[in-house]
Amino acid sequence: MGGMANRHFGKISDVWKHVALMEAIGLVAPGRYAETHAGSAAYPMVRDSEREFGILRFLEVAPHHPALAGSRYLAAVTPHVRPGQAGHGHEATGTYPGSALLAMTALGNGCSYLFCDLDPHSATGLRHRAAGLGLRHWQVVEADGMLTVRAWLDGAGSQSPRPARGTAIVHIDPFDPHARAPGGLSALEFAGHLATSGTGLVYWYGCDEPGEHAWAYRELYDLTSVSLWCGDIMVTDTGGGGSPGDLGRATTPGTGFGVVLANLPPHVVTACTAVGGALASAYTGVALPGGTRGSLVFTSYCRP
Ligand SMILES: C[S@@+](CC[C@H](N)C(=O)[O-])C[C@H]1O[C@@H](n2cnc3c(N)ncnc32)[C@H](O)[C@@H]1O
């Protein structure tokens, strides 16, 4: 079973996930938005080497790169995080918003929401935030995300009225892409099912072997025949060594992560390609969390 909430909040892999997600939902303005693995509404900020490299560096460099300066993510995240100053006695404060809070804030009452998480603490926090934002149409369900979102999209078994029709986007952000609840699908299988059924999809993946980069794109390529886009980011050292990384422990050379999109309009792909390229430019020759120099290599893949 995965961990509780998202211990990786605010790391560079979380930043790229949220940069792309915010472009997708901001441009589409879906009438329905669901998350299979919602996490917590927000996380108390910390200043450590991972967040220095992730959200804190992003906030510093984004204003100098037009595609990042104009990104929906920068506008959404800025009010939450108070970076403080690097060095002793200057802790970052404020919070890092999770994907559910970012989505609720961006889409407001024009959208019906479903957020799933197995962690009771995350579910309670999400309910408080949804209510506090004055949203009318939302559900937070403490159960398997794949089973719950599938039933919600089918309009089955709900006491409340069938969710409003209109464009749906589902964000799938698993710790374990292959874990299955009894009678359910894995995150990756469900992504394939949603893609084939025409639902807007934002799927996050990570890896820690250079040879595995874009692996979720390649697996989804075989699971569905619809068009797909993938924005993959690899962390490299300046030597370009091809060493294995350690996703989930630290952001080291060899770590990689990305998002796969399906059933989203071409201007979303254009926007995500622009912000992905800008993110890599903003991180050229930067000090990695371990202290060595490195870069982010952004590659996009597309099956038309
Ligand atoms: C990576 S975190 C989600 C982060 C969040 N989407 C964000 O971007 O801020 C993964 C979450 O999945 C939850 N989880 C693990 N297995 C699950 C399942 N089968 N169904 C629903 N949630 C699950 C964990 O409790 C954890 O909070």
The ligand as an ORCA input file, in Angstrom:
! r2SCAN-3c Opt
* xyz 0 1
  C       1.319     11.050     -5.010
  S       0.087     11.172     -3.757
  C      -1.107     12.241     -4.514
  C      -0.689     13.669     -4.668
  C      -1.680     14.609     -5.305
  N      -2.347     14.033     -6.467
  C      -1.016     15.893     -5.723
  O      -0.617     16.020     -6.893
  O      -0.882     16.797     -4.895
  C      -0.687      9.589     -3.859
  C      -1.890      9.414     -2.915
  O      -2.564      8.203     -3.278
  C      -3.165      7.653     -2.129
  N      -3.528      6.292     -2.522
  C      -2.733      5.185     -2.593
  N      -3.433      4.153     -3.121
  C      -4.688      4.612     -3.433
  C      -5.858      4.037     -4.014
  N      -5.878      2.755     -4.411
  N      -6.954      4.813     -4.164
  C      -6.950      6.115     -3.762
  N      -5.872      6.709     -3.212
  C      -4.753      5.967     -3.030
  C      -2.135      7.878     -1.055
  O      -2.736      7.887      0.238
  C      -1.565      9.251     -1.433
  O      -2.209     10.289     -0.735
*
